[in-house]
Amino acid sequence: MNVNKNSYTIGFACVMVVFVAALLASMSIQLTPLQDRNIELEKKQNILQSVGVFVDRDESEKYYSQFIKEELVVDNNGNILPGSAFDIDLGDELKKDIKNQNLPLYISILEDSSECYIIPLRGKGLWGPIWGYIALKEDINTVFGAVFAHKSETPGLGAEINQSFFQEPFRDKLIFNENNEFVSITVKKGGATEGSMHEVDGISGGTITSDGVTDMIKERVGRYIPYLEQNKAVEKDSIIITNLISQVNG
């Protein structure tokens, strides 16, 4: 075989291309289950973090079953639908008309036996998608905790949304005002108004990402208002009944 011929060079290159492609395809098939598993564990880790349970990714499976008691799917009218919240791909749902969207919702039982309602979030940052989870206390108004992440925001600027200094100020903020109107939470450029229960400090130099977080929370949490209002009413009735029983027994 004349290795100096062009036909030999071309043939050899074709064989190598086919071989490398087959090798990469085989590796991809073998690694996909591991990648999917890591994504699943990281998702559970982030959900737990929103209710103050900080664990390593590999430990998230064990603690998830301890703290997350329900994985609901609701519609835009607050009705509970068949299915599990964990199986919902929010990126796919956002491509649908809101009337057809499946809204995932997690209910956590904390160590003091109180409940938290965890709402998955997804929106747009400066360079790509941003996402996270926000947990509401039993009053369905007060934020217990929030966690955010991103795909490609600017390091040192918008990328800081995944840092504790940005996430912690959301704790104990309110999504309804004194008139029981949904006002959400605003990430305010230049700093939150002193004493405001509906604002947190924006990220210096990360205005577009900060605005993206504001829009994401308002749009996503707003979709759950029918369900939240129904459960606020149930919670209020439960408190009234409990008070009446206490008065009678007293």
N, C-alpha and C positions, 0 to 999 in steps of 0.2 A: 504493500500500500504506500502510495506516494503522499507523504504527509505535507509536502510543499504545495499541493494543489489547493485551489480555492474551495473545491467541493469537499475536501477533507475538513477544512477549517469550518465551513458552514455546517457540515454534518455534525462535527464535534460540538459546536456551539448549540445546535438544536437538541442534541442528546443531553447536554448539561442543563439546558433550560428546562426540559421535561423532567429531568431527575430532581432538580432543585424545587420545581413547582410541586412535584409529587411529595417531596420531603416536607415542605412547608404546609401543604394541605393535610398531611398525616399528623403533623405536630399540632395544627390548629384544631383538628377533630379531637385529639387526645386532651388538649388543654381547655377546651370549651367548658366541660363540666366543672373543672376547677375554678375557672373564671366566674362562671355563673354562681357557684357556691360562695365565692368571696364577695360578690355583689350582694347576695342574699344576706350574708352575715353583716356586711357593712350597713345595709339598710336597717337591720334590726338594731345594730349598735346606735345609729342615729336616732331611731325612734325612742330608744331607751334614754338617750342623752337628753331628749326634750323634756323628760320627767325626772331629770336629775340622777339618773343611774348611769354612771360612767364606768364602763368595763372595756377590756380589750376585745377586739373583733372576734377572736376565737372563743371568748366566753359569752358572747352575746346570745347564743342559742339557749343556753341554760337560763339566763336571767330574763330573757324575753318571755318565756313561758310562765315565769313567776309574776311578772308585772303587767303583761298585756293579756287582758281577759276576753276582749271581744275585738273582732276585725269585721266591721260593718261596711256595707255599701249602701249609700243613700242616693236619691235623685234630687233634682233641683227644687222639688216641692217638699222635701223632708221625709219622703217615704223610704222605708228600708227595703232594699232589693235583695234578691238571692245573690250569693257569692261571698268571696272573702276580699277584704281590702288589700291584703298582701299581694293578691294576684293582679291588681289593677296597675297598668302602666300609665301613669299620669301624663306622660308626654304624648301618648296616643290619644288619651281622652280629650286633651286640649285641642286636638284637631277637629273634634266633633262640635256640632251645635250644642249649646249648653243644655238644651232640652233632652239631648240624647246622652249626655255625659254620665258616667258612673263615678260617684264621689266617694273615695275611700276614707274611712274614719276608724280610728283606733280608740278603744277605751281601756285605760290603765287603772289598776287598783294599787294604790300606794301602801306603804308600810303602816300608815295611820288609818287605813281602810277607806280613805277618801278616793274619789274618782277623778280622773283627768280625761278630757276629750282631746285627742291628738289629731290635728288636721295637717295632711301633707300639702306642701306648697311647691309651686313651680312657676317660674317667670323668666324674664329676659334681663340680662346684665348688659354691660358694654360690648363684650366680645362673644357672648354665647349664653347658654342657659344657666340660670341659678335655681336652686331648689332648697328645700328644708322642711322642718316640722315645727308647728307651734302647738303647745299644750295649754288648754284652758282648765281652770279649777272647776270644782263642782258648781260654783255659782254661774258658770258658763259666761263669764265676763272677764275675770282676772286671769292674766297670763301666768302660768306656772313656770314655763320655760320655753326657750326657742333655740333651734339649731339651724344653721345655714351652710350651704356649700356651693361650689361653682365649678365650672369646667375650665374657663380660660380668662378669668378677670386679671387685671394688671397687678403683678406682685407689688406689695407695699402700699397699694391703693385699694381698688375694689376687691382684691383678693382677701382683704382683711375681714370680710364678712364671716369667715369661718373661724375667727378668733374669739376667745372668751370675752375680751374687753368690749367687743361689739354686741355679743349675744346676751350677756348677763343683764344689761339695762332693760331688756324687754320684760324681765321678771316683775310681776305685780302691776304691770301696766293694764289698762282697761280697754276693751274693744267697744263698749257701749258708754254713752254719756249719761248724765244725771236724768235725762228725759227718756232713757231707755232706747236711744237712737244709735244705730250702728255707725261708728265713726272710724273704726279700725285704729291702726297705730302708724304714725308718720315718722320716717327717718328724716330728720330735719337738718338741712345744710346750715352750718353756722352754730349748731347746738340747739338742744331742746329748750323750750320755754321753761323757766324755773317753776317747779311744782306741777308741771303738766303730767297728767296720767295717760296721755295719748300720744306722747312724742318721745323719741330717743335721739341721741346725738348722731349726726351723719358722719361719714368718714371723710376726713380732709383729703381733697384731691380725687375722691371717688364718688362724685356727685351722681353720675349716671347709674352706677351700681346701686347707690343708696336709694335713688328714685325707683330703681327696679325692685328693690326689696319692699318699698312702700306700696307700689302697685301690685306686687305679687300677693302680699298679705291681704290687701283690701279686696282684690278680685277673688282670691281663693276662699278666704274665710267668709266673704259675702255670699258665696254660693251655698253655704251651710246655714244661713240665717233661719230659713223655715224650720229645719231640724232643731237648731239650737233654741229657737223661740218655743217650740213645743216642749222641749225638755226643761226650759226655764220655768214654764208654767207648771209642769209636773213637780219640779223641785220646790216651787213656792207652795203648792198645795200640800206637799209632804211636810214642809216646815210648819204650816198652819195646823195640820192634823197633829203633829208631834207636840206643839205648844198646847193645843186643846187637851190632849191626853194628860200632859203634865199638870195642867190646871185642875183637871178632874181628880187625878190621883193625889194632888197636893192638898 
